[in-house]
Amino acid sequence: MQAANKVALNTGFLYGKMLVTMFIALYSTRLVLQALGAEDYGIYNLVAGVVAMLSFLNSSMTLSTQRYMSFFLGAGDRLQLKKAFNSGVWLHLFISVLVAGALELLGGWLFGSVLNIPPARTGAAYQIYHYMVASAFFSILSVPYDALINTHENMLLVAVTGIIESVARLGLALSLAYTAQDGLIVYGAGVTLIMVLLLIFKMAWCATRYEESRIRPRYYDGKLLREMLAYSGWSMVGASGVIAKTQGVALVLNVFFGTVINAAFAIANQVNAQLSYFAVTMLQALNPQLVKSEGSGNRNRMILLSLMACKFSFYLLAFFAVPAMIEMPYILHLWLGDVPAYTVAFCRLVVAASLVYQLTAGLQMAVQAAGRIGTFQTVLFALLVLNVPGAWLLLKAGLDPAAVMVLGLGIECLIGCYRLLAARRLTGIPVRHFILQAALPAMAPIALAACIAGLPSLLMEEGFVRLMVTCLVSAVTIAGLVRWRGLSAYELQKIEDMLARLRARISGKRALLKAN
């Protein structure tokens, strides 16, 4: 199967998963919020978030491990691929023990000196924390298996497991209305059980499908393990910056305003995650091809793919983000009913920061494919952590909580500039080339489309009809302007070729079914 066709097919699988999991996740959030209440929901996201943000760390570690597997698969070296997987298993076993131990030691200090939780709910919150530490342990253990599945570009399996997880979480959310036990504790225990069962399934699948997933002493390679440890360690530095930023800001907000503000912050992050899913999915499907290009020595193709990733991930997020940001108050009311204070402002600003990130996401993929990431990840960590003391100073000065999100948007712009400079130094991507071929063609049509899509909100009363009109106007203008000004002739030709191949495959399968 040709690479472009495979990327399109895998993206289709992941988009199908997204369409199912997005609606399930949104409905589950409503059920959990109603069952637990704003205070307990805020407690769960505050306490569990200290550990649950390790999911982002897992994504980073998966990409790090996948980088070696995809590199060796692209180079055609099966022996090194087996060594990479075995090294990854031992590496993540060590990391899981280290992280779980550190979190348990950290728990006493957090509950004794930092977290602002009502005394009556402290015991339940601490129990939730232990459950989430267990979830983190098993989640980290699953990283080598996730990386192997992604390396083989088996996105159908990724989609199926994602849907199974979402359905299981929906069942858990529904059960909260009928349990006689503490709903907060039941939810935490259920989430942990789901993580364990998913790990067992992935291990069994890989053991039966991929020969390199078998653990053998002869595949132990100390040199490769140390190299992967160094690479994963630097990747964890950058990912830890995201965790420190998100959870650090959550803790600062909690200290100044209590647990209800954490509910608003959690909802904003969930909205951003759902809106970003198309963009993140496209990057996930494209990353193996990008790394394989670097592994086969085709640097020019790797750079071309990274710049295309910047544009297309920005377009995909903007397609959903523009109407959502315009109609955010009504959408949140329609979704949640009772909307916690500051949720609208938080959602808009967090999504805006995500748009800035997506515009340079492909550059980060290029740097990671090149492999020299030590300084890059260290600077990213330092810039991300600036959010925490900055948030403290702003709130100490008496500013509105939304000012913290404005600060985050500004720091994300600074980080985007740094990614561009780092990509130029490490991969040879010229700054001028990125601006003229990716940034300006991406931002100009979206900015104009956003202005046009905002007209219904000035001319119509708020309601479902206006929401539909805004979405329609936004979709038509974004699609038309991106087609007219946002894509190069080469990109248009590639898209048309890809669609033609997919149509031919679908037609061929239909003809085969009719013949049978």
C-alpha positions as CSV (number, residue, x, y, z in Angstrom):
1,M,0.0,0.0,0.0
2,Q,1.4,3.4,-0.9
3,A,2.4,5.7,2.0
4,A,-0.1,8.4,1.2
5,N,-2.9,5.9,0.9
6,K,-2.0,4.3,4.2
7,V,-1.9,7.6,6.0
8,A,-5.4,8.4,4.6
9,L,-6.8,5.0,5.6
10,N,-5.3,5.2,9.1
11,T,-6.5,8.8,9.5
12,G,-10.0,7.6,8.5
13,F,-9.9,4.9,11.2
14,L,-8.9,7.4,13.8
15,Y,-11.5,9.9,12.7
16,G,-14.2,7.2,13.0
17,K,-13.0,6.6,16.5
18,M,-13.1,10.3,17.2
19,L,-16.7,10.7,16.1
20,V,-17.8,7.9,18.5
21,T,-15.6,8.8,21.4
22,M,-16.1,12.5,21.3
23,F,-19.9,12.3,21.8
24,I,-19.5,9.6,24.4
25,A,-16.9,11.6,26.3
26,L,-19.0,14.8,26.2
27,Y,-22.1,12.9,27.4
28,S,-20.1,11.1,30.1
29,T,-18.7,14.4,31.4
30,R,-22.3,15.7,31.8
31,L,-23.3,12.6,33.7
32,V,-20.3,12.6,36.0
33,L,-20.7,16.4,36.7
34,Q,-24.4,15.8,37.5
35,A,-23.8,12.8,39.7
36,L,-20.8,14.2,41.6
37,G,-21.7,17.8,41.7
38,A,-19.4,20.7,40.9
39,E,-17.4,20.4,44.1
40,D,-16.7,16.7,43.9
41,Y,-16.1,17.0,40.1
42,G,-13.5,19.7,40.9
43,I,-11.9,17.5,43.6
44,Y,-11.6,14.6,41.2
45,N,-10.0,16.6,38.4
46,L,-7.7,18.4,40.9
47,V,-6.5,15.3,42.7
48,A,-6.7,12.8,39.8
49,G,-5.2,15.4,37.5
50,V,-1.9,15.4,39.4
51,V,-1.6,11.8,38.1
52,A,-4.0,11.8,35.1
53,M,-1.9,14.4,33.3
54,L,0.6,11.6,33.0
55,S,-1.4,10.6,30.0
56,F,0.3,13.4,28.2
57,L,3.6,12.1,29.5
58,N,2.6,8.7,28.2
59,S,2.0,10.2,24.7
60,S,5.4,11.7,24.8
61,M,7.1,8.5,25.9
62,T,5.1,6.6,23.2
63,L,6.4,8.9,20.5
64,S,9.9,8.5,21.9
65,T,9.8,4.7,21.9
66,Q,8.0,4.7,18.5
67,R,10.7,6.9,17.1
68,Y,13.3,4.1,17.5
69,M,10.9,1.4,16.3
70,S,9.8,3.4,13.2
71,F,13.4,4.4,12.5
72,F,14.6,0.8,12.5
73,L,11.5,-0.4,10.6
74,G,12.2,2.3,8.0
75,A,15.8,1.2,7.8
76,G,14.7,-2.4,7.4
77,D,16.6,-3.7,10.5
78,R,14.3,-6.2,12.1
79,L,16.9,-7.3,14.7
80,Q,17.3,-3.7,16.0
81,L,13.5,-3.4,16.0
82,K,13.3,-6.4,18.4
83,K,16.0,-4.9,20.6
84,A,14.2,-1.6,20.6
85,F,10.9,-3.1,21.9
86,N,12.7,-5.2,24.5
87,S,14.6,-2.2,25.7
88,G,11.4,-0.2,25.8
89,V,9.7,-2.7,28.1
90,W,12.6,-2.7,30.6
91,L,12.8,1.1,30.4
92,H,9.2,1.7,31.1
93,L,9.0,-0.9,33.9
94,F,11.8,1.1,35.6
95,I,10.0,4.4,34.9
96,S,6.6,3.1,36.2
97,V,8.1,2.0,39.5
98,L,10.0,5.3,39.8
99,V,6.9,7.5,39.0
100,A,4.5,5.5,41.3
101,G,7.0,5.7,44.2
102,A,7.6,9.4,43.7
103,L,3.8,10.2,43.5
104,E,3.1,8.3,46.7
105,L,5.8,10.2,48.5
106,L,4.4,13.5,47.0
107,G,0.9,12.7,48.1
108,G,1.5,13.3,51.8
109,W,2.9,16.8,51.2
110,L,0.1,17.7,48.7
111,F,-2.7,16.8,51.1
112,G,-1.0,18.1,54.1
113,S,0.2,21.5,52.8
114,V,-1.0,22.4,49.4
115,L,-4.4,21.3,48.3
116,N,-7.5,23.3,49.3
117,I,-10.1,20.5,49.8
118,P,-13.1,20.6,52.2
119,P,-12.1,18.5,55.3
120,A,-15.1,16.3,54.9
121,R,-13.9,15.1,51.5
122,T,-10.2,14.8,52.2
123,G,-10.3,11.1,53.0
124,A,-12.2,10.3,49.7
125,A,-9.8,12.5,47.8
126,Y,-6.7,10.7,49.2
127,Q,-8.2,7.4,48.2
128,I,-8.8,8.7,44.7
129,Y,-5.1,9.7,44.6
130,H,-4.0,6.1,45.4
131,Y,-6.2,4.8,42.6
132,M,-4.7,7.3,40.2
133,V,-1.2,6.3,41.1
134,A,-2.1,2.7,40.3
135,S,-3.6,3.9,37.0
136,A,-0.3,5.8,36.2
137,F,1.7,2.6,36.9
138,F,-0.2,0.5,34.5
139,S,-0.5,3.3,31.9
140,I,3.3,3.7,31.7
141,L,3.7,-0.1,31.4
142,S,1.5,0.1,28.3
143,V,3.8,2.6,26.4
144,P,6.0,0.0,24.5
145,Y,2.8,-1.8,23.3
146,D,1.2,1.4,22.2
147,A,4.4,2.4,20.4
148,L,4.6,-1.0,18.6
149,I,1.0,-0.7,17.5
150,N,1.6,2.8,16.2
151,T,4.9,1.7,14.5
152,H,3.0,-0.9,12.5
153,E,0.4,1.8,11.8
154,N,-2.4,-0.4,13.0
155,M,-4.8,2.5,13.6
156,L,-7.8,0.3,13.3
157,L,-6.8,-1.4,16.6
158,V,-6.1,2.0,18.1
159,A,-9.6,3.1,17.1
160,V,-11.2,0.0,18.5
161,T,-9.5,0.2,21.8
162,G,-10.3,3.9,22.1
163,I,-14.0,3.2,21.5
164,I,-14.0,0.3,24.0
165,E,-12.4,2.6,26.6
166,S,-15.0,5.3,25.9
167,V,-17.9,2.9,26.2
168,A,-16.5,1.5,29.4
169,R,-16.2,5.0,30.9
170,L,-19.8,5.8,29.8
171,G,-21.0,2.7,31.6
172,L,-19.1,3.8,34.7
173,A,-20.6,7.3,34.5
174,L,-24.1,5.8,34.2
175,S,-23.5,3.6,37.2
176,L,-22.8,6.6,39.4
177,A,-26.5,7.4,39.5
178,Y,-27.3,4.0,41.0
179,T,-24.5,3.2,43.4
180,A,-25.0,3.4,47.1
181,Q,-21.3,4.0,47.7
182,D,-19.3,7.2,47.5
183,G,-19.6,8.2,43.8
184,L,-16.2,9.9,43.9
185,I,-14.4,6.7,45.1
186,V,-16.4,4.4,42.8
187,Y,-15.5,6.6,39.7
188,G,-11.8,6.5,40.6
189,A,-11.7,2.8,41.2
190,G,-13.6,2.2,37.9
191,V,-11.1,4.3,35.9
192,T,-8.2,2.3,37.3
193,L,-9.9,-1.0,36.5
194,I,-10.4,0.1,32.9
195,M,-6.7,1.0,32.5
196,V,-5.6,-2.5,33.8
197,L,-8.0,-4.3,31.4
198,L,-6.8,-2.3,28.4
199,L,-3.1,-3.1,29.2
200,I,-3.9,-6.8,29.4
201,F,-5.7,-6.7,26.0
202,K,-2.8,-4.8,24.3
203,M,-0.2,-7.2,25.7
204,A,-2.2,-10.2,24.5
205,W,-2.7,-8.7,21.0
206,C,0.9,-7.8,20.5
207,A,2.1,-11.2,21.7
208,T,0.0,-12.9,19.1
209,R,0.5,-10.5,16.1
210,Y,4.0,-9.1,16.3
211,E,7.1,-11.3,16.7
212,E,9.2,-8.5,18.0
213,S,6.9,-8.1,21.0
214,R,8.3,-11.3,22.6
215,I,10.7,-10.6,25.5
216,R,13.9,-12.5,25.0
217,P,17.2,-12.1,27.0
218,R,19.2,-12.3,23.7
219,Y,17.6,-9.1,22.5
220,Y,18.9,-7.1,25.5
221,D,21.1,-4.3,24.2
222,G,22.6,-2.2,27.0
223,K,23.9,0.5,24.6
224,L,20.5,0.9,22.9
225,L,18.8,0.9,26.2
226,R,21.0,3.7,27.4
227,E,20.4,5.7,24.2
228,M,16.6,5.2,24.5
229,L,16.8,6.2,28.2
230,A,18.6,9.4,27.3
231,Y,16.1,10.2,24.5
232,S,13.1,9.3,26.6
233,G,14.5,11.2,29.5
234,W,14.8,14.4,27.4
235,S,11.3,13.8,26.0
236,M,10.0,13.5,29.5
237,V,11.6,16.8,30.4
238,G,9.5,18.6,27.8
239,A,6.3,16.6,28.6
240,S,6.9,17.3,32.3
241,G,6.8,21.0,31.5
242,V,3.2,20.5,30.1
243,I,2.2,18.6,33.2
244,A,3.8,21.2,35.5
245,K,2.1,24.0,33.6
246,T,-1.4,22.4,33.6
247,Q,-1.4,21.0,37.1
248,G,0.7,23.9,38.5
249,V,-1.9,26.3,37.3
250,A,-4.7,24.1,38.6
251,L,-3.1,24.1,42.1
252,V,-2.6,27.9,42.0
253,L,-6.3,28.4,41.0
254,N,-7.3,26.0,43.8
255,V,-5.3,27.8,46.4
256,F,-6.9,31.2,45.5
257,F,-10.5,30.1,44.6
258,G,-11.2,26.5,45.9
259,T,-12.3,23.4,44.1
260,V,-15.2,24.9,42.0
261,I,-12.8,26.9,39.8
262,N,-11.0,23.6,39.1
263,A,-14.2,22.3,37.6
264,A,-14.2,25.2,35.1
265,F,-10.5,24.6,34.3
266,A,-11.1,20.8,33.8
267,I,-14.1,21.5,31.5
268,A,-12.0,24.0,29.4
269,N,-9.2,21.3,29.0
270,Q,-11.8,18.7,28.0
271,V,-13.4,21.1,25.4
272,N,-9.9,21.7,24.0
273,A,-9.1,18.0,23.9
274,Q,-12.3,17.2,22.0
275,L,-11.9,20.1,19.5
276,S,-8.2,19.2,19.0
277,Y,-8.9,15.5,18.3
278,F,-9.0,15.8,14.5
279,A,-5.7,17.6,14.5
280,V,-4.0,15.3,17.0
281,T,-5.3,12.3,15.1
282,M,-3.8,13.5,11.8
283,L,-0.5,14.1,13.5
284,Q,-0.6,10.6,15.0
285,A,-1.3,9.0,11.6
286,L,1.5,11.1,9.9
287,N,4.2,10.7,12.5
288,P,5.3,7.1,11.6
289,Q,5.8,8.1,7.9
290,L,7.7,11.2,9.0
291,V,10.1,9.2,11.2
292,K,10.5,6.5,8.6
293,S,11.5,9.1,6.1
294,E,14.3,10.3,8.5
295,G,15.3,6.7,9.2
296,S,15.7,6.0,5.4
297,G,17.8,9.1,5.0
298,N,15.2,11.2,3.1
299,R,15.5,14.4,5.1
300,N,13.7,16.5,2.3
301,R,10.6,14.4,2.5
302,M,10.7,14.6,6.3
303,I,10.8,18.4,6.2
304,L,8.0,18.5,3.6
305,L,5.8,16.3,5.8
306,S,6.5,18.4,8.9
307,L,5.4,21.6,7.2
308,M,2.3,20.0,5.8
309,A,1.6,18.8,9.4
310,C,1.8,22.4,10.6
311,K,-0.8,23.6,8.1
312,F,-3.2,20.7,8.2
313,S,-3.3,20.3,12.0
314,F,-4.0,24.1,12.3
315,Y,-6.8,23.9,9.7
316,L,-8.4,20.8,11.3
317,L,-8.5,22.5,14.8
318,A,-9.7,25.8,13.3
319,F,-12.5,24.1,11.5
320,F,-14.1,23.2,14.8
321,A,-12.6,25.9,17.0
322,V,-13.8,28.9,15.1
323,P,-17.6,28.3,15.5
324,A,-17.1,26.8,19.0
325,M,-15.3,29.9,20.3
326,I,-18.0,32.2,18.8
327,E,-20.9,30.2,20.3
328,M,-19.1,29.0,23.4
329,P,-21.7,30.3,26.0
330,Y,-24.6,28.6,24.3
331,I,-22.7,25.4,23.6
332,L,-21.7,25.1,27.2
333,H,-25.2,25.8,28.4
334,L,-26.6,23.2,25.9
335,W,-24.0,20.7,27.0
336,L,-23.8,21.1,30.8
337,G,-26.9,23.1,31.8
338,D,-25.4,24.7,34.9
339,V,-22.1,26.2,33.7
340,P,-19.5,26.9,36.5
341,A,-18.2,30.5,36.6
342,Y,-15.3,31.5,34.3
343,T,-15.8,28.4,32.1
344,V,-16.6,30.3,28.9
345,A,-13.5,32.5,29.2
346,F,-11.3,29.6,30.1
347,C,-12.5,27.6,27.2
348,R,-11.9,30.3,24.6
349,L,-8.4,31.2,25.8
350,V,-7.3,27.5,26.2
351,V,-8.5,26.8,22.6
352,A,-6.7,29.9,21.3
353,A,-3.5,28.7,22.9
354,S,-4.0,25.3,21.3
355,L,-4.4,26.9,17.8
356,V,-0.9,28.5,18.3
357,Y,0.5,25.1,19.3
358,Q,-0.9,23.3,16.3
359,L,0.7,25.9,13.9
360,T,4.1,24.7,15.0
361,A,3.3,21.1,16.0
362,G,4.9,19.7,12.8
363,L,8.2,21.5,13.6
364,Q,8.4,19.6,17.0
365,M,7.8,16.4,15.1
366,A,10.7,17.2,12.8
367,V,13.0,17.9,15.7
368,Q,12.1,14.7,17.5
369,A,12.6,12.7,14.2
370,A,16.1,14.2,13.9
371,G,16.9,12.9,17.4
372,R,18.9,15.8,19.0
373,I,16.4,17.0,21.5
374,G,18.3,17.6,24.8
375,T,18.5,21.4,24.7
376,F,15.2,21.7,22.8
377,Q,13.3,19.9,25.6
378,T,15.1,21.7,28.4
379,V,14.1,25.1,27.0
380,L,10.5,24.0,26.4
381,F,10.3,22.9,30.0
382,A,11.6,26.2,31.3
383,L,9.2,28.2,29.1
384,L,6.2,26.1,30.1
385,V,6.9,26.3,33.8
386,L,6.8,30.1,33.6
387,N,3.0,29.7,33.7
388,V,3.0,28.7,37.3
389,P,4.9,31.6,39.0
390,G,3.3,33.9,36.5
391,A,-0.2,32.7,37.5
392,W,0.6,33.1,41.2
393,L,1.8,36.7,40.7
394,L,-1.2,37.6,38.6
395,L,-3.7,36.3,41.2
396,K,-1.7,37.7,44.1
397,A,-2.0,41.1,42.4
398,G,-5.8,40.7,42.4
399,L,-6.4,40.0,38.7
400,D,-9.3,38.0,37.3
401,P,-8.6,34.2,36.9
402,A,-9.0,34.5,33.2
403,A,-5.7,36.6,33.2
404,V,-3.9,33.3,33.9
405,M,-5.2,31.8,30.6
406,V,-4.1,35.0,28.8
407,L,-0.6,34.5,30.2
408,G,-0.7,30.9,29.0
409,L,-1.6,32.1,25.5
410,G,1.3,34.6,25.5
411,I,3.8,31.9,26.6
412,E,2.5,29.5,23.9
413,C,3.3,32.2,21.3
414,L,6.8,32.5,22.7
415,I,7.2,28.7,22.6
416,G,6.1,28.6,18.9
417,C,8.8,31.1,18.0
418,Y,11.4,28.9,19.8
419,R,10.2,25.7,18.0
420,L,10.8,27.5,14.7
421,L,14.4,28.6,15.7
422,A,15.1,25.1,17.0
423,A,13.8,23.4,13.8
424,R,16.0,25.7,11.7
425,R,19.1,24.7,13.7
426,L,18.5,21.0,14.1
427,T,16.8,20.1,10.8
428,G,17.6,22.9,8.4
429,I,14.0,24.3,8.0
430,P,14.5,27.9,6.9
431,V,12.5,30.5,9.0
432,R,11.4,32.4,5.9
433,H,10.3,29.2,4.2
434,F,8.1,28.2,7.2
435,I,6.5,31.7,7.3
436,L,5.8,31.9,3.6
437,Q,4.9,28.3,3.0
438,A,3.1,27.3,6.2
439,A,2.3,30.1,8.7
440,L,0.9,32.9,6.5
441,P,-1.1,30.6,4.2
442,A,-2.6,28.9,7.3
443,M,-3.4,32.0,9.3
444,A,-4.8,34.4,6.6
445,P,-7.8,32.3,5.4
446,I,-8.7,31.3,8.9
447,A,-8.6,34.9,10.2
448,L,-10.9,36.1,7.4
449,A,-13.2,33.1,7.8
450,A,-13.5,33.8,11.6
451,C,-14.6,37.4,10.8
452,I,-17.3,36.2,8.4
453,A,-18.4,33.4,10.8
454,G,-18.9,36.0,13.5
455,L,-21.6,37.9,11.6
456,P,-24.6,35.8,12.7
457,S,-23.8,36.5,16.3
458,L,-24.2,40.2,15.6
459,L,-27.4,39.9,13.6
460,M,-29.3,37.0,15.3
461,E,-30.6,36.2,18.8
462,E,-28.7,33.5,20.7
463,G,-30.2,30.0,20.2
464,F,-30.0,26.7,18.4
465,V,-30.8,28.3,15.0
466,R,-27.9,30.8,15.3
467,L,-25.6,28.0,16.4
468,M,-26.4,26.1,13.2
469,V,-26.1,29.1,11.0
470,T,-22.7,30.0,12.6
471,C,-21.4,26.4,12.1
472,L,-22.6,26.4,8.4
473,V,-21.1,29.8,7.6
474,S,-17.9,28.9,9.3
475,A,-17.6,25.5,7.6
476,V,-18.3,26.9,4.1
477,T,-16.0,29.9,4.5
478,I,-13.1,28.0,6.0
479,A,-13.3,25.2,3.4
480,G,-13.6,27.7,0.5
481,L,-10.8,30.1,1.7
482,V,-8.4,27.2,2.5
483,R,-9.1,25.7,-0.9
484,W,-8.6,29.0,-2.6
485,R,-5.6,30.5,-0.7
486,G,-4.5,28.0,2.0
487,L,-3.1,25.1,-0.1
488,S,-0.3,25.0,-2.6
489,A,-0.7,23.4,-6.0
490,Y,1.4,20.4,-4.8
491,E,-0.8,19.9,-1.7
492,L,-4.0,20.1,-3.7
493,Q,-2.7,17.6,-6.2
494,K,-1.7,15.2,-3.4
495,I,-5.1,15.5,-1.8
496,E,-6.9,14.9,-5.0
497,D,-4.6,11.9,-5.8
498,M,-5.3,10.5,-2.3
499,L,-9.1,10.9,-2.6
500,A,-9.0,9.3,-6.1
501,R,-7.1,6.2,-4.7
502,L,-9.6,5.9,-1.9
503,R,-12.6,6.2,-4.2
504,A,-11.0,3.5,-6.4
505,R,-10.5,1.2,-3.4
506,I,-14.1,1.7,-2.3
507,S,-15.5,1.1,-5.8
508,G,-13.3,-2.0,-6.2
509,K,-14.6,-3.5,-2.9
510,R,-18.2,-2.7,-3.9
511,A,-17.8,-4.4,-7.2
512,L,-16.2,-7.4,-5.5
513,L,-19.2,-7.6,-3.1
514,K,-21.7,-7.5,-5.9
515,A,-19.8,-10.2,-7.9
516,N,-20.0,-12.5,-4.9
